[in-house]
Each structure stands twice: as structure tokens, then as C-alpha cells.
């Protein structure tokens, strides 16, 4: 008897007649798979009504959960902020507007953490140029025809700690590693267009950067790989730094190929982009743009009282949470985490936000010992959670009347939406599995709940680390396990 079988049998001794033989067999097959020989496997299945552990394997083994961790942040945000909460962004000015419409002072874009401002992808949000037109119209309606002072991107609502603790260097320059600022713009990403080459190992030139990022210097070391090899290009560079190396490969072809990078300083970019928009619409500027933190470091911050020109609001939080869980948007989670810290602890930092998360779970009697969170999105490989903790958290969220409906509606559904759109198609479990996926190198996870064939609602979590097969193969193995849970 190997150690995996022994764990399942031992668990069965304490949980007689709780799970079916089919599920018992499915777990046994899963954990004894040769592809997991050198890895860590954990599974937990809980009854949502009474909290009993129905089945599992190594339920208290701490593993890297990756993006399935997002369910923790999104649910906590729904609870404390409310599903109708909206982020805001303000246009402000200091100084005076004279009779000729000249602002003898500064114009500010004051952010309050909105991660959706000017998003190119979120259908509930307005795109960047639409937002800018509204800003220009508000400025014109205020009678301003010329700005003599600076145009400033103010991100000071959150602290300057914009990335998660222990994020990997290779992630920071890419769109999914964009930091979360007090002022975010277009999801803090830009596009790099390459001209594809016809031969492997040739160097594809960069033909466009959209939108243009001031001061950005890209060192292109990308090579061409075989057709269909996909996007294997990475951008290396930290927040606030403008020299970035682009390495890796893109496939051969005859068209353009686009990758996405993280804007080095979104508050400064927001000010720069607005200045250009003002000029295009007949409002003269000094062409002086800056970020608040840069001016603060130089002791150039004005203490003159500011006046509000316009308040722009995000879509409601329930829609932001839904896109976060459906599309696994790191930026949105990190913005929610910082907002939790700001609202509940007075500090817009990851640490303060995580304190709110821990407090929330502890108050609901969840054991957080060994629950090591370093960010809100799951991007840090130093995060660690047990599947028992993750499944327990799902049970807490489902039984919280204030957030239950919005949380359920945010979850990907088997054979219908999100990362589960193509899973369990053609099976009785289609439409009955609700789960957030997680994945990074040698990590695959799913956490959520299932409406079983017998009408029972169970929460579950399954995590695999350090497997030796492809991630897609682990997904297929986990898909079979989900079906077995449904059939129980």
C-alpha cells in the first residue's frame, strides 16, 4: 500500500459512508497518478450546510494556490465595500481661473484606486478616449481655456507600494504584473506590435507601441519561433523604470503580432495623455506634466486648496468582481485589496488589506494558521494555502447573505463561462460546477462549489504543485475529479 492510498483509507475510517465508492475511486486514481509522483496534491470537499469534510486527500497540506486565491479577495471586498460600491476619479485644480479662462494653477487627475478607468477590455467600463473626452468636456464647462501650471497625476490615495510582495522579476514588465496605483489608467497596460518574420530565429522588429509611452526605451531581443508556438515573449522592467528588455519568442507569420506590457508610471502617463487630449481639443497647456509622488520627492507639492471640477465613477463592484473572477485580472484584485486596507485600516497597502482579509476569516471561525498570503491576486509564488482552508472560505462566502448572490454570479461556470467554459461539456455536470482556476509554472488549482446530482451543495478545492506533465493534462485530470464529485 502506498502513502496516497493510505491517506484516503485513513480518512474514510473517520468519515464512514460519507462519499460514494465512485468518488473514492476517482480520488485514488488521481493521487496515484505517476505525473504527481514528485509533487504535492491536496483535495478537500466540504458540505456547505454543515461544514463537514466529506472527502479529501492531504487537506492540511500548504501549497501554492495561484489565481484561485482571488476568490478570497473578491469576496472580502464584496463584504466590506458592498456590491454597489464604486471607485472614483476626480479632476481638480488649484490656483485661480481668470476672466480669460486661464488657469493660473495646476490641474490634477486625482485617483482613488479605480482599476477600470479607461479599460480596453471591460465592457462595463468606458474606453480611454471616451473617458478623456468627458474630462475635456468638464474642463471646458468650467470655463478653462488654458492651463499655465502643471498637469499632475495624483496617486497618493494609496501608498507607493504598487506591486505584491515576492512577485517574480519576469512578471513585472508584463501586463499581468502591472502594479496597482492610486491612479490607474487603461489597466496600466500598453501594446507592442511586432512585424512577424518568415523564418525561425529571425528578429521581428517592433513597428508600433500603443499608446505612445513617454520616455519608454524597449531593448528588443525577441526571436521568431515555429508557427503556432504562441506568445512566449516577456518584458523585463520594474515600476517607475523606463528601460525595458523584451526577450523570448513569437511565432513566424506574415502579419503583426501583439503583446502587452505594464506602463512604468501610470499616474504620469495619465497626466501626459490628458495634456495631449487638451491640446487636441483647443485647450492650451504649459506642456508640463508630472506625477504627485515625483513632486513630493522633490518637495514641490503645492499646499493650495484644490477645487473639484468633475467626479468620474467606475462600474459597481459586483461587475468588477465578476470580471476579476471570470478573467482572472490581477490588477483588479490588487486594487480591491488596497481599498480594503484604506477603508478599514487607514492605509492603502497590501499589508493593511491582508489584515482585513485575515480578520474577516478569523471572525467567521476559519483557522488561518498556515494560511500565508502575500498579495490579493495569487501572483506571488510565496503564497500558501491548504485546500481545507480554501474550501472553508467558499463555504463562508456562500453562507454570507450579504454577498452570496454577487459572489455566486461572479464565478466561472462549467461548460458556460470563464476558465470553465470548455470544461465538462456534454456531461451532466455542465452548468453545475462553479470555480475559480489558478495556474502558473507547475501549479494548477480550482476552488469553488458544486451542485451535485443529489441536490447537495459542496464547496471544494484541489491544488497540484510540481507535477511532471503539461498543465493542460492536469486540468483534464481535475475535470474528471469534478465530475466524480458531481455524481456523488
C-alpha positions as CSV (number, residue, x, y, z in Angstrom):
1,X,0.0,0.0,0.0
2,X,1.5,3.4,-0.9
3,X,1.2,6.6,1.1
4,X,-1.5,8.1,-1.2
5,X,-3.9,5.1,-0.8
6,X,-3.3,5.0,3.0
7,X,-4.3,8.7,3.3
8,X,-7.6,8.1,1.6
9,X,-8.4,4.9,3.5
10,X,-7.5,6.6,6.8
11,X,-9.8,9.5,6.0
12,X,-12.5,7.0,5.2
13,X,-12.3,5.4,8.6
14,X,-13.3,8.7,10.2
15,X,-15.9,9.6,7.6
16,X,-17.9,6.4,7.1
17,X,-20.5,6.3,4.3
18,X,-19.9,10.0,3.6
19,X,-18.8,9.7,0.0
20,X,-19.6,7.2,-2.7
21,X,-17.3,4.5,-4.0
22,X,-17.1,6.2,-7.3
23,X,-15.7,9.4,-5.7
24,X,-13.3,7.3,-3.5
25,X,-12.0,5.6,-6.6
26,X,-11.7,8.8,-8.5
27,X,-9.6,10.4,-5.8
28,X,-7.4,7.3,-5.5
29,X,-6.8,7.3,-9.3
30,X,-6.0,11.0,-9.2
31,X,-3.5,11.0,-6.3
32,X,-1.7,7.8,-7.5
33,X,-1.1,9.3,-11.0
34,X,2.6,9.0,-12.0
35,X,2.6,12.6,-13.1
36,X,2.2,13.6,-9.4
37,X,5.0,11.3,-8.1
38,X,7.3,14.3,-7.2
39,X,4.6,16.8,-6.5
40,X,2.2,18.0,-3.8
41,X,-1.5,17.2,-4.1
42,X,-4.3,18.4,-1.9
43,X,-8.1,17.9,-2.2
44,X,-10.9,19.0,0.2
45,X,-14.7,18.6,-0.3
46,X,-17.0,20.1,2.3
47,X,-20.7,20.1,2.9
48,X,-21.7,23.8,2.6
49,X,-24.6,23.3,5.0
50,X,-22.9,21.7,8.0
51,X,-19.2,22.2,7.2
52,X,-18.3,18.5,7.4
53,X,-15.3,17.3,5.4
54,X,-16.9,14.8,3.0
55,X,-13.8,13.6,1.2
56,X,-10.2,14.7,0.6
57,X,-6.5,14.0,0.4
58,X,-3.9,15.9,2.3
59,X,-6.4,18.6,3.2
60,X,-4.0,20.4,5.5
61,X,-1.0,20.5,3.1
62,X,0.0,24.0,2.3
63,X,0.5,24.6,-1.4
64,X,0.7,27.4,-3.9
65,X,-2.9,28.3,-4.9
66,X,-2.1,30.8,-7.7
67,X,-5.1,32.7,-9.0
68,X,-7.7,30.7,-7.3
69,X,-6.7,32.9,-4.3
70,X,-8.7,35.7,-6.0
71,X,-11.9,34.3,-4.5
72,X,-10.7,35.3,-1.1
73,X,-10.0,38.9,-2.0
74,X,-13.1,39.4,-4.1
75,X,-15.5,38.0,-1.5
76,X,-13.9,40.1,1.3
77,X,-14.2,43.2,-0.9
78,X,-17.9,42.5,-1.5
79,X,-18.5,42.1,2.2
80,X,-16.8,45.3,3.4
81,X,-17.3,47.6,0.4
82,X,-20.7,46.4,-0.8
83,X,-21.6,45.1,-4.2
84,X,-22.8,48.6,-5.3
85,X,-19.5,50.3,-4.3
86,X,-17.9,52.4,-7.0
87,X,-14.3,53.7,-7.2
88,X,-14.0,57.3,-8.2
89,X,-11.5,59.6,-10.0
90,X,-11.6,63.4,-9.6
91,X,-10.5,66.2,-11.8
92,X,-9.2,69.0,-9.5
93,X,-7.4,72.3,-9.8
94,X,-5.6,74.7,-7.5
95,X,-4.9,78.4,-8.1
96,X,-7.4,80.8,-9.9
97,X,-9.2,80.9,-13.2
98,X,-9.1,84.4,-14.6
99,X,-11.6,86.2,-16.8
100,X,-10.0,84.9,-20.0
101,X,-10.3,81.3,-18.9
102,X,-6.7,80.9,-18.0
103,X,-6.0,78.6,-15.0
104,X,-3.1,80.1,-13.1
105,X,-2.5,76.9,-11.2
106,X,-2.3,73.2,-11.6
107,X,-4.7,70.6,-13.0
108,X,-4.9,67.3,-11.1
109,X,-6.2,63.8,-12.0
110,X,-6.8,62.5,-8.5
111,X,-7.2,58.8,-8.4
112,X,-8.9,56.8,-5.7
113,X,-7.8,53.3,-6.9
114,X,-10.2,52.7,-9.8
115,X,-8.6,49.8,-11.7
116,X,-11.2,50.0,-14.5
117,X,-10.5,53.6,-15.6
118,X,-10.2,53.6,-19.4
119,X,-10.1,49.8,-19.7
120,X,-9.7,48.5,-23.2
121,X,-11.3,45.2,-22.3
122,X,-14.1,45.6,-19.7
123,X,-17.4,46.0,-21.4
124,X,-18.9,47.7,-18.4
125,X,-16.3,50.5,-18.4
126,X,-15.6,53.3,-20.9
127,X,-12.5,53.2,-23.0
128,X,-9.6,55.6,-22.5
129,X,-10.5,58.1,-25.2
130,X,-14.2,58.2,-24.1
131,X,-13.0,59.0,-20.5
132,X,-10.7,61.7,-21.8
133,X,-13.4,63.3,-23.8
134,X,-15.5,63.5,-20.7
135,X,-12.6,65.1,-18.8
136,X,-12.1,67.7,-21.6
137,X,-15.8,68.5,-21.6
138,X,-15.9,69.0,-17.9
139,X,-12.8,71.3,-18.1
140,X,-14.4,73.3,-20.9
141,X,-17.7,73.5,-19.0
142,X,-15.7,75.1,-16.1
143,X,-14.5,77.8,-18.5
144,X,-10.9,76.8,-18.6
145,X,-9.2,77.6,-21.9
146,X,-5.6,77.5,-20.9
147,X,-3.6,75.8,-18.1
148,X,-0.5,77.7,-17.0
149,X,0.6,75.2,-14.3
150,X,1.3,71.5,-14.4
151,X,-1.0,68.7,-15.2
152,X,-0.4,66.2,-12.4
153,X,-1.4,62.5,-12.0
154,X,-2.1,62.1,-8.3
155,X,-1.9,58.5,-7.0
156,X,-1.4,59.4,-3.3
157,X,-4.7,57.9,-2.1
158,X,-2.7,54.6,-2.0
159,X,0.9,54.3,-0.8
160,X,3.7,53.9,-3.4
161,X,4.0,50.1,-2.8
162,X,2.4,49.2,-6.1
163,X,3.4,45.5,-6.6
164,X,2.8,42.5,-4.5
165,X,5.5,41.1,-2.1
166,X,7.8,38.5,-3.7
167,X,6.4,38.9,-7.3
168,X,8.8,37.5,-9.8
169,X,11.0,39.8,-11.8
170,X,9.9,38.2,-15.1
171,X,6.3,39.2,-14.4
172,X,6.7,42.9,-13.6
173,X,7.1,44.2,-17.1
174,X,4.2,42.3,-18.5
175,X,0.5,43.4,-18.4
176,X,-0.5,40.8,-15.8
177,X,2.3,42.1,-13.5
178,X,1.2,45.7,-13.7
179,X,1.2,47.3,-10.3
180,X,-1.9,48.8,-8.6
181,X,-1.6,52.5,-8.1
182,X,-3.8,55.1,-6.5
183,X,-4.4,56.3,-10.1
184,X,-4.7,53.5,-12.7
185,X,-5.3,54.0,-16.4
186,X,-6.2,51.6,-19.2
187,X,-5.5,48.7,-16.8
188,X,-1.9,50.1,-16.7
189,X,-1.0,48.3,-19.9
190,X,0.2,49.2,-23.4
191,X,0.5,47.2,-26.7
192,X,3.7,46.3,-28.6
193,X,3.2,45.4,-32.2
194,X,5.8,43.2,-33.9
195,X,6.1,42.5,-37.6
196,X,6.2,38.7,-37.9
197,X,9.1,37.2,-39.8
198,X,9.0,34.2,-42.2
199,X,12.0,32.3,-40.8
200,X,12.7,30.8,-37.3
201,X,15.3,32.7,-35.3
202,X,14.9,35.9,-37.3
203,X,14.4,39.0,-35.2
204,X,10.9,40.5,-35.6
205,X,11.0,44.4,-35.5
206,X,8.8,46.5,-33.3
207,X,6.5,48.5,-35.6
208,X,4.3,50.3,-33.0
209,X,3.7,51.0,-29.3
210,X,0.1,51.8,-28.5
211,X,-0.5,54.2,-26.9
212,X,2.8,56.0,-27.1
213,X,4.5,55.9,-23.6
214,X,6.8,58.9,-22.9
215,X,10.4,58.0,-22.1
216,X,9.9,54.3,-22.8
217,X,13.0,52.5,-24.2
218,X,12.5,49.0,-25.4
219,X,15.5,46.8,-26.0
220,X,14.2,44.2,-28.5
221,X,15.8,40.7,-28.1
222,X,12.8,38.7,-29.3
223,X,13.3,35.9,-31.9
224,X,10.9,34.1,-34.2
225,X,9.8,30.5,-33.4
226,X,7.8,27.9,-35.3
227,X,4.2,28.7,-36.4
228,X,1.6,28.2,-33.7
229,X,4.2,28.5,-30.9
230,X,2.2,31.4,-29.4
231,X,3.3,34.3,-27.2
232,X,6.5,33.4,-25.3
233,X,7.8,36.9,-25.1
234,X,8.5,38.6,-21.8
235,X,9.2,42.2,-20.9
236,X,11.6,42.8,-18.1
237,X,11.4,46.0,-16.1
238,X,10.2,47.3,-12.7
239,X,7.7,50.0,-11.8
240,X,8.9,53.6,-12.4
241,X,11.7,52.4,-14.7
242,X,11.6,53.1,-18.4
243,X,14.4,50.9,-19.9
244,X,12.8,47.5,-20.6
245,X,14.2,44.3,-22.2
246,X,11.8,42.3,-24.4
247,X,13.0,38.6,-24.6
248,X,11.7,35.3,-25.7
249,X,9.8,34.3,-28.9
250,X,6.8,34.9,-31.1
251,X,5.7,32.7,-33.9
252,X,6.6,33.2,-37.6
253,X,4.0,34.6,-39.9
254,X,3.1,37.3,-42.3
255,X,1.1,39.7,-40.1
256,X,1.6,41.7,-37.0
257,X,1.8,40.0,-33.5
258,X,0.9,41.9,-30.4
259,X,2.0,41.5,-26.8
260,X,1.1,43.7,-23.8
261,X,3.4,45.4,-21.3
262,X,2.9,47.2,-18.0
263,X,3.1,51.0,-18.1
264,X,6.1,52.1,-16.0
265,X,4.3,55.0,-14.2
266,X,0.5,55.1,-14.9
267,X,-0.1,58.4,-12.9
268,X,2.5,60.2,-15.0
269,X,1.1,58.6,-18.2
270,X,-2.4,59.7,-17.3
271,X,-1.3,63.3,-16.9
272,X,0.7,63.2,-20.2
273,X,-2.2,61.6,-22.1
274,X,-4.7,64.2,-20.7
275,X,-2.4,67.1,-21.7
276,X,-2.3,65.8,-25.3
277,X,-6.0,65.5,-25.3
278,X,-6.5,69.0,-24.0
279,X,-4.2,70.4,-26.8
280,X,-6.1,68.4,-29.5
281,X,-9.3,70.0,-28.2
282,X,-8.2,73.6,-28.2
283,X,-7.1,73.9,-24.5
284,X,-3.6,75.3,-24.4
285,X,-1.3,73.8,-21.8
286,X,2.2,74.5,-20.4
287,X,3.1,71.1,-21.6
288,X,4.4,70.4,-18.1
289,X,3.3,67.1,-16.7
290,X,4.2,65.2,-13.5
291,X,3.2,62.6,-11.1
292,X,2.4,63.6,-7.5
293,X,5.0,61.2,-6.0
294,X,7.8,62.7,-8.1
295,X,6.9,66.2,-7.0
296,X,6.6,65.1,-3.4
297,X,10.1,63.6,-3.5
298,X,11.3,67.0,-4.9
299,X,9.4,68.9,-2.2
300,X,7.4,70.7,-4.9
301,X,3.9,69.8,-3.8
302,X,1.5,72.8,-3.5
303,X,-0.4,73.2,-0.3
304,X,-3.0,75.4,-2.0
305,X,-6.6,74.2,-1.6
306,X,-7.9,72.2,-4.5
307,X,-11.3,72.5,-6.1
308,X,-13.2,69.7,-7.8
309,X,-14.1,70.0,-11.5
310,X,-15.5,66.6,-12.1
311,X,-16.0,63.2,-10.5
312,X,-15.9,60.1,-12.6
313,X,-17.2,56.8,-11.2
314,X,-16.4,53.2,-12.0
315,X,-18.9,50.4,-12.7
316,X,-20.3,48.9,-9.5
317,X,-18.1,46.5,-7.5
318,X,-20.3,43.4,-8.3
319,X,-19.4,43.9,-12.0
320,X,-15.7,44.4,-11.3
321,X,-15.7,41.3,-9.1
322,X,-17.4,39.3,-11.8
323,X,-14.8,40.3,-14.4
324,X,-12.0,39.7,-11.9
325,X,-13.1,36.1,-11.3
326,X,-14.1,35.4,-14.8
327,X,-11.0,36.7,-16.5
328,X,-8.5,36.5,-13.6
329,X,-7.5,40.2,-13.6
330,X,-4.6,40.7,-11.1
331,X,-4.9,44.5,-11.2
332,X,-8.5,44.5,-10.1
333,X,-7.8,42.2,-7.1
334,X,-4.8,44.3,-6.0
335,X,-6.9,47.5,-6.2
336,X,-9.6,45.9,-4.1
337,X,-7.0,44.7,-1.6
338,X,-5.6,48.2,-1.2
339,X,-9.0,49.7,-0.9
340,X,-9.9,47.3,1.9
341,X,-6.7,48.4,3.7
342,X,-7.5,52.1,3.1
343,X,-11.2,51.9,4.2
344,X,-10.7,49.6,7.2
345,X,-7.2,50.2,8.4
346,X,-6.4,53.7,7.0
347,X,-3.6,52.5,4.8
348,X,-3.7,51.7,1.1
349,X,-1.1,49.0,1.3
350,X,-1.2,45.2,0.6
351,X,-0.3,44.5,4.2
352,X,-3.2,46.5,5.5
353,X,-5.6,44.9,3.0
354,X,-4.4,41.4,4.0
355,X,-5.0,42.2,7.7
356,X,-8.6,42.9,6.8
357,X,-8.8,39.6,5.0
358,X,-7.4,37.6,7.9
359,X,-9.7,39.4,10.4
360,X,-12.7,38.6,8.2
361,X,-11.9,34.9,8.1
362,X,-11.0,34.6,11.7
363,X,-14.2,36.3,12.8
364,X,-16.0,33.5,11.0
365,X,-14.1,30.8,12.8
366,X,-11.8,29.8,10.0
367,X,-8.4,28.6,11.1
368,X,-5.8,30.8,9.4
369,X,-2.7,29.1,10.8
370,X,-0.5,28.2,7.9
371,X,-2.5,30.5,5.6
372,X,0.3,32.6,4.1
373,X,-0.9,35.4,1.9
374,X,1.4,38.0,0.3
375,X,-0.9,39.5,-2.2
376,X,-4.6,39.6,-3.3
377,X,-4.3,38.1,-6.7
378,X,-2.2,34.9,-6.2
379,X,0.6,36.1,-8.4
380,X,3.3,35.6,-5.7
381,X,4.7,32.0,-5.7
382,X,5.3,32.5,-1.9
383,X,1.5,32.4,-1.2
384,X,0.5,29.2,0.5
385,X,-2.9,27.8,1.4
386,X,-4.5,24.4,2.2
387,X,-7.4,23.1,0.3
388,X,-9.3,22.8,3.5
389,X,-8.9,26.5,4.2
390,X,-9.9,27.4,0.6
391,X,-13.0,25.2,0.6
392,X,-13.9,26.5,4.1
393,X,-13.6,30.1,2.8
394,X,-16.0,29.3,0.0
395,X,-18.5,27.9,2.5
396,X,-18.2,31.1,4.5
397,X,-18.9,33.2,1.4
398,X,-21.9,31.1,0.3
399,X,-23.5,31.4,3.8
400,X,-23.0,35.1,4.0
401,X,-26.3,36.6,3.0
402,X,-24.8,40.0,2.2
403,X,-22.5,38.7,-0.5
404,X,-23.7,35.2,-1.5
405,X,-25.6,36.2,-4.7
406,X,-23.0,38.5,-6.1
407,X,-20.3,36.1,-5.3
408,X,-22.1,33.2,-6.9
409,X,-22.7,35.3,-10.0
410,X,-19.0,36.1,-10.3
411,X,-17.8,32.5,-10.6
412,X,-17.0,30.8,-13.8
413,X,-19.5,28.0,-14.7
414,X,-18.7,24.6,-16.2
415,X,-19.4,24.5,-20.0
416,X,-20.6,28.1,-19.9
417,X,-18.1,30.8,-18.8
418,X,-14.7,31.9,-17.7
419,X,-11.9,29.3,-17.4
420,X,-14.5,26.6,-17.1
421,X,-16.2,27.4,-20.4
422,X,-14.9,24.4,-22.2
423,X,-14.8,22.0,-19.2
424,X,-17.4,19.3,-18.6
425,X,-19.2,19.9,-21.9
426,X,-21.6,17.2,-22.7
427,X,-21.8,15.9,-19.2
428,X,-24.5,16.1,-16.5
429,X,-22.1,18.4,-14.5
430,X,-22.3,21.1,-17.2
431,X,-23.7,24.2,-15.5
432,X,-23.3,22.8,-12.0
433,X,-19.6,23.4,-11.2
434,X,-18.7,26.9,-10.2
435,X,-15.0,27.5,-9.7
436,X,-12.0,29.9,-10.0
437,X,-9.0,28.4,-11.6
438,X,-5.3,29.1,-10.8
439,X,-2.2,28.4,-12.8
440,X,1.5,29.2,-13.0
441,X,4.5,27.1,-13.8
442,X,4.0,23.7,-12.2
443,X,0.9,24.9,-10.4
444,X,-2.8,24.1,-11.2
445,X,-5.7,24.7,-8.9
446,X,-9.5,25.0,-8.8
447,X,-11.6,26.3,-5.9
448,X,-15.4,26.8,-5.8
449,X,-18.6,24.9,-5.2
450,X,-20.7,22.2,-7.0
451,X,-24.4,21.4,-7.0
452,X,-24.3,17.6,-7.0
453,X,-26.7,15.3,-8.8
454,X,-28.4,14.6,-5.4
455,X,-29.0,18.3,-4.8
456,X,-26.3,18.8,-2.2
457,X,-24.1,21.9,-2.4
458,X,-20.5,21.2,-1.6
459,X,-17.5,23.5,-1.6
460,X,-14.2,22.1,-2.9
461,X,-10.6,23.0,-3.6
462,X,-8.0,21.0,-5.4
463,X,-4.3,22.1,-5.8
464,X,-1.5,20.4,-7.6
465,X,2.1,21.6,-7.4
466,X,5.3,20.3,-9.1
467,X,3.7,17.8,-11.5
468,X,5.7,16.5,-14.4
469,X,3.1,16.6,-17.1
470,X,1.6,19.6,-19.0
471,X,-0.7,21.9,-17.2
472,X,-3.5,21.1,-19.7
473,X,-3.2,17.4,-18.7
474,X,-3.6,18.3,-15.0
475,X,-6.7,20.2,-15.9
476,X,-8.1,17.2,-17.7
477,X,-7.4,15.0,-14.6
478,X,-9.1,17.6,-12.3
479,X,-12.0,17.8,-14.7
480,X,-12.7,14.0,-14.2
481,X,-12.5,14.6,-10.4
482,X,-15.0,17.4,-10.6
483,X,-17.4,15.1,-12.5
484,X,-17.0,12.4,-9.8
485,X,-17.8,15.0,-7.1
486,X,-20.9,16.0,-9.0
487,X,-22.0,12.4,-9.4
488,X,-21.6,11.8,-5.6
